[in-house]
């Protein structure tokens, strides 16, 4: 399985600057790896109002348990919301924080 190189922050910032793509082949590998991370404890977004508001949440460790919602983490900018999920997944997979 592809392992993300934590020193390749250039790929993270490529995503931040253009979350909808097109993405470089290297960034595609990173995104695919993030999509393959275990579901339990995976950060996700919940759409509160279509195209207007999103809330950060986390998939539970046990299937069937409720999703953990972070009501204080509501976004009105979709790009900022998607970037936050990317940052959290990056940290979970690499152990490194992104600014």
Biopython code that builds the backbone (N, CA, C, O; Angstrom):
import numpy as np
from Bio.PDB.StructureBuilder import StructureBuilder

atoms = [
    (1, "UNK", "N", (0.836, -1.175, 0.000)),
    (1, "UNK", "CA", (0.000, 0.000, 0.000)),
    (1, "UNK", "C", (0.883, 1.241, 0.000)),
    (1, "UNK", "O", (1.937, 1.264, 0.635)),
    (2, "UNK", "N", (0.453, 2.253, -0.703)),
    (2, "UNK", "CA", (1.195, 3.506, -0.814)),
    (2, "UNK", "C", (1.286, 4.189, 0.548)),
    (2, "UNK", "O", (0.280, 4.340, 1.240)),
    (3, "UNK", "N", (2.476, 4.594, 0.921)),
    (3, "UNK", "CA", (2.683, 5.338, 2.161)),
    (3, "UNK", "C", (2.979, 6.793, 1.810)),
    (3, "UNK", "O", (3.794, 7.082, 0.934)),
    (4, "UNK", "N", (2.317, 7.682, 2.496)),
    (4, "UNK", "CA", (2.499, 9.113, 2.253)),
    (4, "UNK", "C", (3.807, 9.568, 2.881)),
    (4, "UNK", "O", (4.072, 9.300, 4.053)),
    (5, "UNK", "N", (4.609, 10.250, 2.102)),
    (5, "UNK", "CA", (5.867, 10.820, 2.592)),
    (5, "UNK", "C", (5.530, 12.147, 3.280)),
    (5, "UNK", "O", (5.129, 13.097, 2.607)),
    (6, "UNK", "N", (5.684, 12.232, 4.604)),
    (6, "UNK", "CA", (5.306, 13.457, 5.311)),
    (6, "UNK", "C", (6.097, 14.687, 4.895)),
    (6, "UNK", "O", (5.664, 15.811, 5.149)),
    (7, "UNK", "N", (7.243, 14.495, 4.265)),
    (7, "UNK", "CA", (8.029, 15.646, 3.820)),
    (7, "UNK", "C", (7.469, 16.263, 2.539)),
    (7, "UNK", "O", (7.886, 17.351, 2.140)),
    (8, "UNK", "N", (6.526, 15.571, 1.894)),
    (8, "UNK", "CA", (5.962, 16.075, 0.632)),
    (8, "UNK", "C", (4.774, 17.009, 0.879)),
    (8, "UNK", "O", (3.690, 16.828, 0.324)),
    (9, "UNK", "N", (5.010, 18.006, 1.724)),
    (9, "UNK", "CA", (3.943, 18.963, 2.015)),
    (9, "UNK", "C", (3.537, 19.745, 0.770)),
    (9, "UNK", "O", (2.456, 20.333, 0.730)),
    (10, "UNK", "N", (4.403, 19.753, -0.250)),
    (10, "UNK", "CA", (4.034, 20.408, -1.506)),
    (10, "UNK", "C", (2.764, 19.793, -2.089)),
    (10, "UNK", "O", (1.958, 20.485, -2.711)),
    (11, "UNK", "N", (2.592, 18.483, -1.882)),
    (11, "UNK", "CA", (1.390, 17.815, -2.388)),
    (11, "UNK", "C", (0.163, 18.253, -1.595)),
    (11, "UNK", "O", (-0.913, 18.445, -2.162)),
    (12, "UNK", "N", (0.327, 18.408, -0.297)),
    (12, "UNK", "CA", (-0.786, 18.875, 0.532)),
    (12, "UNK", "C", (-1.215, 20.272, 0.105)),
    (12, "UNK", "O", (-2.410, 20.546, -0.007)),
    (13, "UNK", "N", (-0.265, 21.145, -0.130)),
    (13, "UNK", "CA", (-0.600, 22.514, -0.499)),
    (13, "UNK", "C", (-1.118, 22.592, -1.933)),
    (13, "UNK", "O", (-1.880, 23.497, -2.272)),
    (14, "UNK", "N", (-0.711, 21.660, -2.759)),
    (14, "UNK", "CA", (-1.310, 21.567, -4.094)),
    (14, "UNK", "C", (-2.807, 21.281, -3.951)),
    (14, "UNK", "O", (-3.630, 21.875, -4.649)),
    (15, "UNK", "N", (-3.153, 20.362, -3.034)),
    (15, "UNK", "CA", (-4.560, 20.056, -2.794)),
    (15, "UNK", "C", (-5.292, 21.270, -2.229)),
    (15, "UNK", "O", (-6.382, 21.613, -2.687)),
    (16, "UNK", "N", (-4.688, 21.917, -1.233)),
    (16, "UNK", "CA", (-5.320, 23.092, -0.609)),
    (16, "UNK", "C", (-5.642, 24.164, -1.644)),
    (16, "UNK", "O", (-6.709, 24.777, -1.608)),
    (17, "UNK", "N", (-4.707, 24.381, -2.565)),
    (17, "UNK", "CA", (-4.873, 25.441, -3.557)),
    (17, "UNK", "C", (-5.836, 25.080, -4.669)),
    (17, "UNK", "O", (-6.340, 25.961, -5.365)),
    (18, "UNK", "N", (-6.102, 23.782, -4.846)),
    (18, "UNK", "CA", (-6.992, 23.348, -5.925)),
    (18, "UNK", "C", (-7.655, 22.028, -5.540)),
    (18, "UNK", "O", (-7.343, 20.990, -6.124)),
    (19, "UNK", "N", (-8.574, 22.053, -4.558)),
    (19, "UNK", "CA", (-9.163, 20.801, -4.073)),
    (19, "UNK", "C", (-9.964, 20.029, -5.120)),
    (19, "UNK", "O", (-10.097, 18.810, -5.022)),
    (20, "UNK", "N", (-10.493, 20.726, -6.113)),
    (20, "UNK", "CA", (-11.297, 20.055, -7.139)),
    (20, "UNK", "C", (-10.463, 19.497, -8.288)),
    (20, "UNK", "O", (-10.996, 18.823, -9.170)),
    (21, "UNK", "N", (-9.163, 19.770, -8.287)),
    (21, "UNK", "CA", (-8.285, 19.248, -9.331)),
    (21, "UNK", "C", (-8.311, 20.128, -10.564)),
    (21, "UNK", "O", (-8.949, 21.181, -10.581)),
    (22, "UNK", "N", (-7.612, 19.685, -11.594)),
    (22, "UNK", "CA", (-6.943, 18.391, -11.708)),
    (22, "UNK", "C", (-5.734, 18.316, -10.771)),
    (22, "UNK", "O", (-5.128, 19.327, -10.418)),
    (23, "UNK", "N", (-5.407, 17.073, -10.381)),
    (23, "UNK", "CA", (-4.309, 16.824, -9.456)),
    (23, "UNK", "C", (-3.170, 16.107, -10.161)),
    (23, "UNK", "O", (-3.377, 15.367, -11.123)),
    (24, "UNK", "N", (-1.971, 16.342, -9.663)),
    (24, "UNK", "CA", (-0.792, 15.653, -10.192)),
    (24, "UNK", "C", (-0.893, 14.165, -9.866)),
    (24, "UNK", "O", (-1.627, 13.782, -8.955)),
    (25, "UNK", "N", (-0.166, 13.325, -10.598)),
    (25, "UNK", "CA", (-0.187, 11.884, -10.312)),
    (25, "UNK", "C", (0.210, 11.568, -8.861)),
    (25, "UNK", "O", (-0.358, 10.663, -8.250)),
    (26, "UNK", "N", (1.174, 12.302, -8.313)),
    (26, "UNK", "CA", (1.608, 12.053, -6.943)),
    (26, "UNK", "C", (0.507, 12.394, -5.946)),
    (26, "UNK", "O", (0.287, 11.658, -4.984)),
    (27, "UNK", "N", (-0.185, 13.513, -6.175)),
    (27, "UNK", "CA", (-1.276, 13.898, -5.287)),
    (27, "UNK", "C", (-2.431, 12.899, -5.388)),
    (27, "UNK", "O", (-3.087, 12.610, -4.387)),
    (28, "UNK", "N", (-2.677, 12.383, -6.560)),
    (28, "UNK", "CA", (-3.728, 11.363, -6.724)),
    (28, "UNK", "C", (-3.432, 10.149, -5.845)),
    (28, "UNK", "O", (-4.350, 9.563, -5.271)),
    (29, "UNK", "N", (-2.166, 9.770, -5.736)),
    (29, "UNK", "CA", (-1.789, 8.652, -4.868)),
    (29, "UNK", "C", (-2.091, 8.967, -3.408)),
    (29, "UNK", "O", (-2.585, 8.111, -2.673)),
    (30, "UNK", "N", (-1.797, 10.189, -2.993)),
    (30, "UNK", "CA", (-2.070, 10.603, -1.614)),
    (30, "UNK", "C", (-3.571, 10.563, -1.342)),
    (30, "UNK", "O", (-4.000, 10.020, -0.324)),
    (31, "UNK", "N", (-4.367, 11.130, -2.237)),
    (31, "UNK", "CA", (-5.818, 11.169, -2.051)),
    (31, "UNK", "C", (-6.385, 9.754, -2.016)),
    (31, "UNK", "O", (-7.234, 9.448, -1.179)),
    (32, "UNK", "N", (-5.930, 8.901, -2.904)),
    (32, "UNK", "CA", (-6.412, 7.512, -2.904)),
    (32, "UNK", "C", (-6.042, 6.802, -1.612)),
    (32, "UNK", "O", (-6.833, 6.015, -1.093)),
    (33, "UNK", "N", (-4.858, 7.068, -1.088)),
    (33, "UNK", "CA", (-4.452, 6.458, 0.187)),
    (33, "UNK", "C", (-5.355, 6.937, 1.317)),
    (33, "UNK", "O", (-5.745, 6.153, 2.182)),
    (34, "UNK", "N", (-5.683, 8.215, 1.309)),
    (34, "UNK", "CA", (-6.578, 8.751, 2.332)),
    (34, "UNK", "C", (-7.965, 8.120, 2.239)),
    (34, "UNK", "O", (-8.611, 7.884, 3.261)),
    (35, "UNK", "N", (-8.414, 7.852, 1.045)),
    (35, "UNK", "CA", (-9.718, 7.220, 0.862)),
    (35, "UNK", "C", (-9.718, 5.771, 1.328)),
    (35, "UNK", "O", (-10.775, 5.216, 1.628)),
    (36, "UNK", "N", (-8.541, 5.155, 1.391)),
    (36, "UNK", "CA", (-8.442, 3.752, 1.778)),
    (36, "UNK", "C", (-8.159, 3.580, 3.270)),
    (36, "UNK", "O", (-8.087, 2.452, 3.757)),
    (37, "UNK", "N", (-7.999, 4.674, 3.992)),
    (37, "UNK", "CA", (-7.729, 4.531, 5.427)),
    (37, "UNK", "C", (-8.934, 3.875, 6.093)),
    (37, "UNK", "O", (-10.053, 4.012, 5.600)),
    (38, "UNK", "N", (-8.732, 3.172, 7.194)),
    (38, "UNK", "CA", (-9.847, 2.492, 7.861)),
    (38, "UNK", "C", (-10.985, 3.454, 8.173)),
    (38, "UNK", "O", (-10.755, 4.601, 8.554)),
    (39, "UNK", "N", (-12.204, 2.979, 8.009)),
    (39, "UNK", "CA", (-13.374, 3.821, 8.235)),
    (39, "UNK", "C", (-13.451, 4.308, 9.672)),
    (39, "UNK", "O", (-13.779, 5.470, 9.914)),
    (40, "UNK", "N", (-13.154, 3.434, 10.632)),
    (40, "UNK", "CA", (-13.302, 3.844, 12.017)),
    (40, "UNK", "C", (-12.381, 5.019, 12.329)),
    (40, "UNK", "O", (-11.192, 5.013, 12.012)),
    (41, "UNK", "N", (-12.966, 6.003, 12.949)),
    (41, "UNK", "CA", (-12.267, 7.215, 13.366)),
    (41, "UNK", "C", (-11.884, 8.122, 12.189)),
    (41, "UNK", "O", (-11.094, 9.050, 12.367)),
    (42, "UNK", "N", (-12.425, 7.874, 10.997)),
    (42, "UNK", "CA", (-12.099, 8.704, 9.835)),
    (42, "UNK", "C", (-12.850, 10.034, 9.922)),
    (42, "UNK", "O", (-14.064, 10.048, 10.125)),
    (43, "UNK", "N", (-12.130, 11.155, 9.767)),
    (43, "UNK", "CA", (-12.810, 12.443, 9.731)),
    (43, "UNK", "C", (-13.607, 12.574, 8.433)),
    (43, "UNK", "O", (-13.142, 12.183, 7.363)),
    (44, "UNK", "N", (-14.810, 13.128, 8.545)),
    (44, "UNK", "CA", (-15.703, 13.313, 7.399)),
    (44, "UNK", "C", (-16.433, 14.642, 7.558)),
    (44, "UNK", "O", (-16.364, 15.292, 8.601)),
    (45, "UNK", "N", (-17.127, 15.023, 6.503)),
    (45, "UNK", "CA", (-17.984, 16.202, 6.555)),
    (45, "UNK", "C", (-19.434, 15.774, 6.465)),
    (45, "UNK", "O", (-19.782, 14.847, 5.734)),
    (46, "UNK", "N", (-20.264, 16.457, 7.211)),
    (46, "UNK", "CA", (-21.704, 16.275, 7.117)),
    (46, "UNK", "C", (-22.262, 17.569, 6.536)),
    (46, "UNK", "O", (-21.974, 18.660, 7.028)),
    (47, "UNK", "N", (-23.054, 17.434, 5.496)),
    (47, "UNK", "CA", (-23.662, 18.602, 4.872)),
    (47, "UNK", "C", (-24.893, 19.002, 5.688)),
    (47, "UNK", "O", (-25.821, 18.211, 5.858)),
    (48, "UNK", "N", (-24.888, 20.224, 6.183)),
    (48, "UNK", "CA", (-26.008, 20.736, 6.963)),
    (48, "UNK", "C", (-27.009, 21.469, 6.074)),
    (48, "UNK", "O", (-28.222, 21.337, 6.242)),
    (49, "UNK", "N", (-26.487, 22.237, 5.134)),
    (49, "UNK", "CA", (-27.295, 22.937, 4.144)),
    (49, "UNK", "C", (-26.578, 22.795, 2.815)),
    (49, "UNK", "O", (-25.425, 23.206, 2.679)),
    (50, "UNK", "N", (-27.240, 22.230, 1.858)),
    (50, "UNK", "CA", (-26.613, 21.941, 0.562)),
    (50, "UNK", "C", (-25.936, 23.188, -0.021)),
    (50, "UNK", "O", (-26.561, 24.224, -0.247)),
    (51, "UNK", "N", (-24.634, 23.034, -0.249)),
    (51, "UNK", "CA", (-23.849, 24.104, -0.846)),
    (51, "UNK", "C", (-23.586, 25.296, 0.053)),
    (51, "UNK", "O", (-23.047, 26.303, -0.406)),
    (52, "UNK", "N", (-23.963, 25.205, 1.353)),
    (52, "UNK", "CA", (-23.825, 26.364, 2.229)),
    (52, "UNK", "C", (-23.107, 26.094, 3.553)),
    (52, "UNK", "O", (-22.302, 26.915, 3.993)),
    (53, "UNK", "N", (-23.389, 24.951, 4.196)),
    (53, "UNK", "CA", (-22.810, 24.699, 5.515)),
    (53, "UNK", "C", (-22.461, 23.225, 5.669)),
    (53, "UNK", "O", (-23.211, 22.339, 5.259)),
    (54, "UNK", "N", (-21.273, 22.986, 6.286)),
    (54, "UNK", "CA", (-20.775, 21.646, 6.526)),
    (54, "UNK", "C", (-20.263, 21.565, 7.951)),
    (54, "UNK", "O", (-19.757, 22.547, 8.494)),
    (55, "UNK", "N", (-20.396, 20.387, 8.557)),
    (55, "UNK", "CA", (-19.906, 20.171, 9.915)),
    (55, "UNK", "C", (-18.892, 19.034, 9.911)),
    (55, "UNK", "O", (-19.083, 18.016, 9.246)),
    (56, "UNK", "N", (-17.826, 19.220, 10.652)),
    (56, "UNK", "CA", (-16.820, 18.182, 10.814)),
    (56, "UNK", "C", (-17.390, 17.079, 11.702)),
    (56, "UNK", "O", (-18.065, 17.354, 12.695)),
    (57, "UNK", "N", (-17.115, 15.834, 11.337)),
    (57, "UNK", "CA", (-17.587, 14.685, 12.114)),
    (57, "UNK", "C", (-16.532, 13.586, 12.018)),
    (57, "UNK", "O", (-15.567, 13.685, 11.261)),
    (58, "UNK", "N", (-16.748, 12.530, 12.813)),
    (58, "UNK", "CA", (-15.827, 11.385, 12.778)),
    (58, "UNK", "C", (-16.661, 10.112, 12.794)),
    (58, "UNK", "O", (-17.600, 9.966, 13.576)),
    (59, "UNK", "N", (-16.289, 9.199, 11.908)),
    (59, "UNK", "CA", (-16.952, 7.900, 11.825)),
    (59, "UNK", "C", (-16.615, 7.120, 13.092)),
    (59, "UNK", "O", (-15.463, 7.131, 13.527)),
    (60, "UNK", "N", (-17.591, 6.443, 13.693)),
    (60, "UNK", "CA", (-17.328, 5.730, 14.947)),
    (60, "UNK", "C", (-16.427, 4.516, 14.747)),
    (60, "UNK", "O", (-16.311, 3.982, 13.644)),
    (61, "UNK", "N", (-15.794, 4.095, 15.835)),
    (61, "UNK", "CA", (-14.931, 2.916, 15.795)),
    (61, "UNK", "C", (-15.748, 1.641, 15.611)),
    (61, "UNK", "O", (-15.261, 0.662, 15.045)),
    (62, "UNK", "N", (-16.992, 1.656, 16.090)),
    (62, "UNK", "CA", (-17.856, 0.479, 16.015)),
    (62, "UNK", "C", (-18.996, 0.766, 15.051)),
    (62, "UNK", "O", (-19.744, 1.728, 15.222)),
    (63, "UNK", "N", (-19.117, -0.077, 14.040)),
    (63, "UNK", "CA", (-20.184, 0.082, 13.054)),
    (63, "UNK", "C", (-21.545, 0.091, 13.748)),
    (63, "UNK", "O", (-21.810, -0.733, 14.623)),
    (64, "UNK", "N", (-22.395, 1.020, 13.352)),
    (64, "UNK", "CA", (-23.725, 1.129, 13.932)),
    (64, "UNK", "C", (-23.826, 2.144, 15.051)),
    (64, "UNK", "O", (-24.922, 2.580, 15.404)),
    (65, "UNK", "N", (-22.680, 2.525, 15.615)),
    (65, "UNK", "CA", (-22.673, 3.567, 16.632)),
    (65, "UNK", "C", (-22.888, 4.918, 15.945)),
    (65, "UNK", "O", (-22.659, 5.040, 14.742)),
    (66, "UNK", "N", (-23.323, 5.923, 16.691)),
    (66, "UNK", "CA", (-23.552, 7.227, 16.063)),
    (66, "UNK", "C", (-22.248, 7.900, 15.638)),
    (66, "UNK", "O", (-21.192, 7.706, 16.241)),
    (67, "UNK", "N", (-22.364, 8.684, 14.594)),
    (67, "UNK", "CA", (-21.247, 9.495, 14.126)),
    (67, "UNK", "C", (-20.997, 10.580, 15.170)),
    (67, "UNK", "O", (-21.940, 11.168, 15.699)),
    (68, "UNK", "N", (-19.740, 10.838, 15.460)),
    (68, "UNK", "CA", (-19.385, 11.892, 16.409)),
    (68, "UNK", "C", (-19.336, 13.218, 15.652)),
    (68, "UNK", "O", (-18.495, 13.407, 14.773)),
    (69, "UNK", "N", (-20.237, 14.129, 15.997)),
    (69, "UNK", "CA", (-20.318, 15.427, 15.338)),
    (69, "UNK", "C", (-19.635, 16.484, 16.181)),
    (69, "UNK", "O", (-19.753, 16.488, 17.407)),
    (70, "UNK", "N", (-18.929, 17.369, 15.529)),
    (70, "UNK", "CA", (-18.253, 18.474, 16.204)),
    (70, "UNK", "C", (-19.021, 19.748, 15.874)),
    (70, "UNK", "O", (-18.690, 20.463, 14.927)),
    (71, "UNK", "N", (-20.042, 20.017, 16.663)),
    (71, "UNK", "CA", (-20.948, 21.128, 16.384)),
    (71, "UNK", "C", (-20.259, 22.481, 16.394)),
    (71, "UNK", "O", (-20.773, 23.437, 15.816)),
    (72, "UNK", "N", (-19.111, 22.578, 17.036)),
    (72, "UNK", "CA", (-18.367, 23.836, 17.047)),
    (72, "UNK", "C", (-17.499, 23.994, 15.800)),
    (72, "UNK", "O", (-16.872, 25.035, 15.605)),
    (73, "UNK", "N", (-17.463, 22.967, 14.960)),
    (73, "UNK", "CA", (-16.637, 22.991, 13.738)),
    (73, "UNK", "C", (-17.521, 23.014, 12.502)),
    (73, "UNK", "O", (-17.540, 22.056, 11.729)),
    (74, "UNK", "N", (-18.253, 24.107, 12.314)),
    (74, "UNK", "CA", (-19.141, 24.283, 11.166)),
    (74, "UNK", "C", (-18.464, 25.241, 10.192)),
    (74, "UNK", "O", (-17.899, 26.258, 10.595)),
    (75, "UNK", "N", (-18.529, 24.904, 8.917)),
    (75, "UNK", "CA", (-17.873, 25.681, 7.862)),
    (75, "UNK", "C", (-18.921, 26.233, 6.902)),
    (75, "UNK", "O", (-19.914, 25.572, 6.602)),
    (76, "UNK", "N", (-18.687, 27.451, 6.427)),
    (76, "UNK", "CA", (-19.531, 28.027, 5.377)),
    (76, "UNK", "C", (-18.768, 28.124, 4.061)),
    (76, "UNK", "O", (-19.316, 28.550, 3.044)),
    (77, "UNK", "N", (-17.519, 27.731, 4.092)),
    (77, "UNK", "CA", (-16.670, 27.708, 2.902)),
    (77, "UNK", "C", (-16.303, 26.248, 2.637)),
    (77, "UNK", "O", (-15.594, 25.625, 3.427)),
    (78, "UNK", "N", (-16.788, 25.712, 1.524)),
    (78, "UNK", "CA", (-16.556, 24.294, 1.231)),
    (78, "UNK", "C", (-15.072, 23.972, 1.116)),
    (78, "UNK", "O", (-14.626, 22.935, 1.608)),
    (79, "UNK", "N", (-14.308, 24.840, 0.480)),
    (79, "UNK", "CA", (-12.874, 24.580, 0.326)),
    (79, "UNK", "C", (-12.185, 24.493, 1.692)),
    (79, "UNK", "O", (-11.315, 23.645, 1.888)),
    (80, "UNK", "N", (-12.558, 25.348, 2.622)),
    (80, "UNK", "CA", (-11.978, 25.309, 3.968)),
    (80, "UNK", "C", (-12.369, 24.022, 4.685)),
    (80, "UNK", "O", (-11.558, 23.439, 5.404)),
    (81, "UNK", "N", (-13.603, 23.579, 4.492)),
    (81, "UNK", "CA", (-14.072, 22.339, 5.124)),
    (81, "UNK", "C", (-13.306, 21.137, 4.578)),
    (81, "UNK", "O", (-12.867, 20.278, 5.342)),
    (82, "UNK", "N", (-13.147, 21.078, 3.278)),
    (82, "UNK", "CA", (-12.440, 19.962, 2.643)),
    (82, "UNK", "C", (-10.967, 19.978, 3.048)),
    (82, "UNK", "O", (-10.377, 18.923, 3.282)),
    (83, "UNK", "N", (-10.378, 21.155, 3.132)),
    (83, "UNK", "CA", (-8.985, 21.267, 3.557)),
    (83, "UNK", "C", (-8.811, 20.758, 4.987)),
    (83, "UNK", "O", (-7.816, 20.099, 5.289)),
    (84, "UNK", "N", (-9.765, 21.057, 5.870)),
    (84, "UNK", "CA", (-9.669, 20.593, 7.262)),
    (84, "UNK", "C", (-9.685, 19.068, 7.325)),
    (84, "UNK", "O", (-8.911, 18.474, 8.075)),
    (85, "UNK", "N", (-10.551, 18.431, 6.552)),
    (85, "UNK", "CA", (-10.590, 16.961, 6.524)),
    (85, "UNK", "C", (-9.271, 16.414, 5.985)),
    (85, "UNK", "O", (-8.722, 15.456, 6.528)),
    (86, "UNK", "N", (-8.770, 17.024, 4.919)),
    (86, "UNK", "CA", (-7.484, 16.601, 4.356)),
    (86, "UNK", "C", (-6.395, 16.705, 5.409)),
    (86, "UNK", "O", (-5.614, 15.768, 5.579)),
    (87, "UNK", "N", (-6.325, 17.833, 6.124)),
    (87, "UNK", "CA", (-5.299, 18.035, 7.162)),
    (87, "UNK", "C", (-5.384, 16.965, 8.243)),
    (87, "UNK", "O", (-4.364, 16.424, 8.670)),
    (88, "UNK", "N", (-6.595, 16.662, 8.682)),
    (88, "UNK", "CA", (-6.765, 15.664, 9.736)),
    (88, "UNK", "C", (-6.366, 14.269, 9.262)),
    (88, "UNK", "O", (-5.737, 13.513, 10.004)),
    (89, "UNK", "N", (-6.726, 13.934, 8.044)),
    (89, "UNK", "CA", (-6.335, 12.625, 7.509)),
    (89, "UNK", "C", (-4.829, 12.558, 7.295)),
    (89, "UNK", "O", (-4.210, 11.530, 7.570)),
    (90, "UNK", "N", (-4.235, 13.640, 6.810)),
    (90, "UNK", "CA", (-2.780, 13.697, 6.636)),
    (90, "UNK", "C", (-2.088, 13.426, 7.971)),
    (90, "UNK", "O", (-1.156, 12.625, 8.047)),
    (91, "UNK", "N", (-2.551, 14.098, 9.011)),
    (91, "UNK", "CA", (-1.946, 13.918, 10.330)),
    (91, "UNK", "C", (-2.123, 12.481, 10.823)),
    (91, "UNK", "O", (-1.198, 11.901, 11.390)),
    (92, "UNK", "N", (-3.300, 11.914, 10.610)),
    (92, "UNK", "CA", (-3.553, 10.540, 11.054)),
    (92, "UNK", "C", (-2.636, 9.545, 10.351)),
    (92, "UNK", "O", (-2.206, 8.562, 10.954)),
    (93, "UNK", "N", (-2.339, 9.792, 9.093)),
    (93, "UNK", "CA", (-1.542, 8.842, 8.309)),
    (93, "UNK", "C", (-0.044, 9.088, 8.377)),
    (93, "UNK", "O", (0.747, 8.166, 8.180)),
    (94, "UNK", "N", (0.356, 10.337, 8.657)),
    (94, "UNK", "CA", (1.796, 10.641, 8.651)),
    (94, "UNK", "C", (2.336, 10.996, 10.034)),
    (94, "UNK", "O", (3.542, 10.924, 10.268)),
    (95, "UNK", "N", (1.454, 11.374, 10.941)),
    (95, "UNK", "CA", (1.903, 11.844, 12.245)),
    (95, "UNK", "C", (2.373, 13.286, 12.225)),
    (95, "UNK", "O", (2.849, 13.797, 13.239)),
    (96, "UNK", "N", (2.245, 13.951, 11.083)),
    (96, "UNK", "CA", (2.701, 15.325, 10.934)),
    (96, "UNK", "C", (1.521, 16.271, 10.742)),
    (96, "UNK", "O", (0.581, 15.963, 10.010)),
    (97, "UNK", "N", (1.577, 17.413, 11.399)),
    (97, "UNK", "CA", (0.550, 18.440, 11.243)),
    (97, "UNK", "C", (0.864, 19.333, 10.065)),
    (97, "UNK", "O", (2.029, 19.598, 9.768)),
    (98, "UNK", "N", (-0.179, 19.798, 9.392)),
    (98, "UNK", "CA", (-0.045, 20.786, 8.331)),
    (98, "UNK", "C", (-0.553, 22.117, 8.845)),
    (98, "UNK", "O", (-1.505, 22.171, 9.623)),
    (99, "UNK", "N", (0.083, 23.188, 8.411)),
    (99, "UNK", "CA", (-0.367, 24.533, 8.834)),
    (99, "UNK", "C", (-1.615, 24.932, 8.098)),
    (99, "UNK", "O", (-2.139, 26.024, 8.318)),
]
sb = StructureBuilder()
sb.init_structure("model")
sb.init_model(0)
sb.init_chain("A")
sb.init_seg("    ")
for serial, (resi, resn, name, xyz) in enumerate(atoms, 1):
    if name == "N":
        sb.init_residue(resn, " ", resi, " ")
    sb.init_atom(name, np.array(xyz, "f"), 0.0, 1.0, " ", f" {name:<3s}", serial, name[0])
structure = sb.get_structure()
